[in-house]
Amino acid sequence: MEASIFISGLFHLPIVCEALSNAGLSPIIHSSYPKFRLKKRLTQNCEINSYPRKEVLARLPNIFFKDKPLALSHIFQRDTKKSIERLDSALAIGWAGHSLDLLVASEAKNIPVILERGSTHIIWQRDRLLEAYDAAGIRPNMKLIPTEAYIEAEMLEYEKASLIHVPSQFCADSFAPYMDKKALRKIRITRYGFDLPTPLYPRQTAIKARPLKIGFAGTLSVRKGFFDYCWLANEIEAKQATFEAVGRQDEDSKTILKLYKTPIIPEPSISRKGLLDRLSEWDILILPSFEEGLAMIIPEALSQNTVVIASDVSGASEYIENGKTGFIFEHGNRQELKEIVAQLIDSPEKVVDIQQGLLENNLQESDAQDYLDTYADSIRDLLGNEPFNDRT
């Protein structure tokens, strides 16, 4: 049997394909990314159909679009229209915001659809973004806020989907205010799992002999709370800690850097290997996000034995036990964030203790298989087969 994947995203496609294969299905991929990129990402042979027009047009400035996210969604769905019309699979998988046509066609053909929503409910997301702009003291960039038209289309996707996959309990909880109990039964938590390379030995540099090395990685955006990171960098003396930032700049990044007069000189995005190397050099990663389903930088940092301090709306609780394997603070609470950092400056041995605990844990565990098993259970549930975890 076949499973058709209509994907605009890319990052966890390999493990989705592996989960499908484990459930006895042959993945057929329909993606907006070019074939050479997909082949580099995939570890198994799959049928690949590429529709790159969306990715090409996505590079155009927002000024060319009335509603860029909605326009790109329509472009991808138009490009895959013929494939959707010919759809004859046992199962389909679509990405939230890009799958309404797929869901309508699958409903008519009685094909179950898993909708991948890698973040919170779209209305909850919009409200947190507006909250973030208010906290930053910056006029909301409405080009980056989901429009009513986009929200209505995605909520219709939620209604038509057979199951909705989210990566954390935090994401699942965000759906509760907007859906009835029957609809909430569609929500399945499939916590992302990865086999990331991890150091085999403890770090050699003595922290007491130097300032703490603190970093931020990801888009330098309002959504990710980069402004709070800049504020913190101004509050801590350079002899106590150094601050770095690596990542893509969006339309608000220059405004944040100018408004907060930060000493940070941001670096552009780097390769995955380069990012892991950089994380291994930092003592602490700070992620002060105002909205994020499950920030991938968290497991990446933990894999390099880097202490993570993250907000309570970043999905951090899926990976961190507060105060033991890292720290979680209330989003937007700058004083709480500052107090955590000050505590670690005063007691650098706490950083070393957490790093050693992460090293020992990373050498023992990989959560990739748990993800594959959970995903396979969803597939078998939809297709009426015996769940993977119930087999003996």
Secondary structure, 3 states (H helix, E strand, C coil): CEEEEEECCCCCHHHHHHHHHHCCCEEEEEECCCHHHHHHHCCCCCEEEECCHHHHHCCCCHHHCCCHHHHHHHHHHHHCHHHHHCCCCCEEEEECCCCHHHHHHHHHHCCCEEEECCCCCHHHHHHHHHHHHHHHCCCCCHHHCCCHHHHHHHHHHHHHCCEEEECCHHHHHHHHHHCCHHHHCCEEECCCCCCCCCCCCCCCCCHHHCCEEEEEECCCCCCCCHHHHHHHHHHCCCCCEEEEEECCCCCCHHHHHHHHCCCCCCECCCCHHHHHHHHHHCCEEEECCCCCCCCCHHHHHHHCCCEEEEECCCCHHHCCCECCCEEEECCCCHHHHHHHHHHHHHCHHHHHHHHHHHHHHHHHCCCHHHHHHHHHHHHHHHHCCCCHHHCC
